[in-house]
């Protein structure tokens, strides 16, 4: 009996610590038991404005044993060694605290705090957008990188939901898309900031680059669909008319 217990314990140790070598590597998914209960419920709740739409089409993530996934894991290990600066780690922890995406932009000085209608619009969008992100995560159940590469050290704990598509990438890019529509002159600044937030999740080791790409594509699709709804478009235009551009020179000087 003791021998059986020992062998079972050793087998479990190999499962959780050794490189993934099983023939069924493509069957490895993010476990349903790993979900945060509230988020799992949110993945089934449906939209609000877009309540009649079940999901948006998102490309299948790369297979676990694909060359792309292997290259992504190699890349994540490389940037874990080269890009985990003090500033990056501090930002990773701040951006992991569960705050709304538009708050990241406000902290960076990219949204003037007096943009009440714009902020209200962001909150409205986030209700539907979050559902569609979670719904797709549940659909694909892509494992987090460290599930396939246990030797990948993380800056933060793995979030309690699957990897694909990236929520941080999608939500920050949604904010960037709205701001870019309101302020085309600074569009690239907004979008680059969103890309940077997503990249920091890769530096942290909790997302593959392909998660970020899929998240941004989802944001584009959700916003485009929302804007076909007259009531939403009315609020969108009202926020645009009242939008106050940020003082980016002041924001830049405060960072120096």
C-alpha positions in Angstrom: 0.0 0.0 0.0 2.8 2.4 0.9 4.5 1.6 -2.4 1.3 2.4 -4.3 0.9 5.7 -2.5 4.6 6.6 -3.2 4.3 5.8 -6.9 1.0 7.8 -7.2 2.6 10.8 -5.4 5.6 10.6 -7.7 3.4 10.4 -10.8 1.5 13.5 -9.7 4.8 15.3 -9.1 5.8 14.6 -12.7 2.5 15.9 -14.0 2.9 19.2 -12.3 6.6 19.8 -12.5 8.1 18.1 -15.5 7.9 19.5 -19.0 4.7 18.5 -20.8 5.5 15.4 -22.8 2.2 13.6 -22.9 0.8 12.4 -26.2 -2.4 14.2 -25.4 -0.8 17.6 -24.9 -3.5 19.2 -27.0 -6.1 18.0 -24.5 -4.6 20.1 -21.8 -7.1 22.9 -21.0 -7.6 25.5 -18.3 -9.5 23.5 -15.7 -13.1 24.5 -14.9 -12.2 24.2 -11.3 -9.6 27.0 -11.7 -12.2 29.6 -12.6 -13.3 32.4 -10.2 -16.9 31.6 -9.5 -18.2 35.0 -10.3 -16.3 35.2 -13.5 -17.5 31.8 -14.6 -21.1 32.9 -14.0 -20.3 36.1 -16.0 -19.2 33.9 -18.9 -22.8 32.6 -19.1 -24.8 35.7 -18.2 -25.2 37.2 -21.7 -24.7 40.8 -22.9 -26.8 43.8 -22.0 -26.9 46.0 -25.0 -26.0 43.1 -27.3 -28.1 40.6 -25.5 -29.3 38.8 -28.6 -25.7 37.9 -29.7 -24.2 34.7 -28.2 -20.6 35.3 -29.2 -18.2 37.0 -31.6 -16.0 34.8 -33.9 -12.5 34.6 -32.7 -9.8 32.5 -34.4 -8.9 29.3 -32.7 -5.8 29.7 -30.6 -2.6 27.8 -31.7 -2.6 24.1 -30.6 -0.6 23.4 -27.5 2.0 21.3 -29.5 2.2 23.7 -32.4 5.4 25.4 -33.5 3.8 28.8 -32.7 3.0 27.9 -29.1 6.5 26.5 -28.6 8.0 29.7 -30.0 5.7 31.8 -27.8 6.8 29.9 -24.7 10.4 30.4 -25.7 9.8 34.1 -26.2 8.1 34.4 -22.8 11.0 32.8 -21.1 13.4 35.2 -22.9 11.5 38.4 -22.0 11.2 37.1 -18.4 14.9 37.5 -18.2 15.3 40.7 -20.1 12.2 42.9 -19.6 11.2 42.5 -15.9 12.5 45.9 -14.9 11.5 47.6 -11.7 9.1 49.9 -13.5 7.6 47.0 -15.5 7.0 44.9 -12.4 5.4 47.8 -10.5 3.1 48.4 -13.4 2.2 44.7 -13.8 1.1 44.6 -10.1 -0.9 47.8 -10.5 -2.6 46.6 -13.7 -3.4 43.3 -12.0 -5.4 44.9 -9.2 -8.8 44.5 -11.0 -9.2 48.1 -11.8 -11.1 49.2 -14.9 -9.1 49.6 -18.1 -10.0 53.3 -18.4 -8.4 53.9 -15.0 -5.0 52.8 -16.3 -5.4 55.6 -19.0 -6.4 58.1 -16.4 -3.4 57.3 -14.2 -1.2 57.8 -17.2 -2.7 61.2 -17.9 -4.3 59.9 -21.1 -7.9 60.7 -20.1 -8.9 64.0 -18.5 -10.9 63.4 -15.4 -13.5 65.8 -16.5 -14.6 63.6 -19.3 -17.7 62.4 -17.5 -19.7 61.3 -20.6 -16.6 59.4 -22.0 -16.1 57.6 -18.7 -19.8 56.7 -18.4 -19.6 55.4 -22.0 -16.5 53.2 -21.1 -18.4 51.7 -18.1 -21.4 51.0 -20.3 -19.2 49.3 -23.0 -17.3 47.2 -20.4 -20.5 45.4 -19.3 -21.0 43.8 -22.7 -17.4 43.6 -23.6 -16.5 41.7 -20.4 -19.2 39.1 -21.1 -17.9 38.5 -24.7 -14.3 38.1 -23.4 -15.3 35.7 -20.7 -17.6 33.7 -23.1 -14.7 33.2 -25.5 -12.3 32.3 -22.7 -14.7 29.6 -21.6 -15.2 28.4 -25.1 -11.5 27.9 -25.8 -10.3 27.2 -22.3 -6.7 27.8 -23.4 -4.2 26.8 -20.7 -2.0 29.5 -19.2 1.6 29.4 -20.4 3.0 28.0 -17.2 0.6 25.0 -17.5 2.6 23.9 -20.5 5.9 25.3 -19.3 6.1 24.8 -15.5 9.6 26.3 -15.5 8.3 29.7 -16.6 8.5 31.9 -13.5 5.6 34.3 -13.1 5.5 37.9 -11.7 1.9 37.4 -10.6 -0.3 34.4 -10.0 -2.2 33.1 -13.0 -5.6 34.7 -13.2 -8.6 32.5 -12.4 -9.8 32.1 -16.0 -8.3 30.8 -19.3 -5.7 32.7 -21.3 -7.4 33.3 -24.7 -8.2 36.0 -25.6 -6.5 38.4 -23.2 -8.9 40.5 -21.2 -6.4 43.2 -20.5 -5.4 43.4 -24.1 -9.0 43.6 -25.2 -10.3 46.0 -22.6 -7.4 48.5 -22.9 -7.6 48.4 -26.7 -11.3 49.1 -26.5 -10.6 52.2 -24.5 -7.9 53.2 -27.0 -10.3 52.7 -29.9 -12.9 55.0 -28.4 -10.3 57.7 -27.5 -8.8 57.4 -31.0 -12.2 58.1 -32.5 -12.6 61.1 -30.2 -9.1 62.4 -30.7 -7.6 61.1 -34.0 -4.4 63.3 -33.6 -3.3 61.2 -30.6 -4.7 57.9 -31.8 -1.4 56.1 -31.9 -0.5 57.2 -28.4 -3.7 55.7 -27.0 -3.3 52.4 -29.0 0.4 52.1 -28.1 -0.4 52.4 -24.4 -3.0 49.6 -24.8 -0.4 47.4 -26.6 2.1 48.2 -23.8 -0.4 47.0 -21.1 -1.0 43.8 -22.9 2.8 43.2 -23.4 3.3 43.6 -19.7 1.0 40.7 -19.2 3.3 38.7 -21.4 6.3 39.9 -19.4 4.5 38.7 -16.3 4.2 35.2 -17.9 0.4 34.9 -17.8 -0.3 35.5 -21.5 0.9 34.4 -24.9 1.4 37.1 -27.5 -1.4 35.5 -29.6 -3.8 36.1 -26.6 -3.1 39.8 -26.9 -3.6 39.8 -30.7 -7.0 38.0 -30.3 -8.0 40.4 -27.5 -7.4 43.4 -29.7 -9.4 41.9 -32.6 -12.3 41.2 -30.3 -12.4 44.8 -29.1 -12.5 46.0 -32.7 -15.4 43.7 -33.5 -17.4 44.4 -30.3 -17.2 48.2 -30.7 -18.1 48.0 -34.4 -21.2 46.0 -33.5 -22.2 48.3 -30.6 -22.0 51.3 -33.0 -24.7 49.8 -35.2 -27.2 50.3 -32.3 -28.8 53.8 -32.5 -29.1 54.3 -28.8 -25.5 53.4 -28.2 -24.3 55.5 -31.1 -26.2 58.5 -29.7 -24.3 58.2 -26.4 -21.1 57.7 -28.3 -21.5 60.9 -30.3 -22.5 62.9 -27.2 -19.3 61.8 -25.5 -17.3 62.6 -28.5 -18.7 66.2 -28.8 -17.9 66.9 -25.1 -14.5 65.1 -25.1 -11.7 67.1 -23.5 -8.2 66.2 -24.9 -5.6 65.4 -22.3 -2.5 67.6 -21.9 0.0 65.0 -23.1 2.9 67.4 -22.7 2.1 67.8 -19.0 1.7 64.0 -18.6 5.1 63.4 -20.3 6.9 65.9 -18.2 5.5 64.4 -15.0 7.0 61.1 -15.9 10.5 62.5 -16.4 
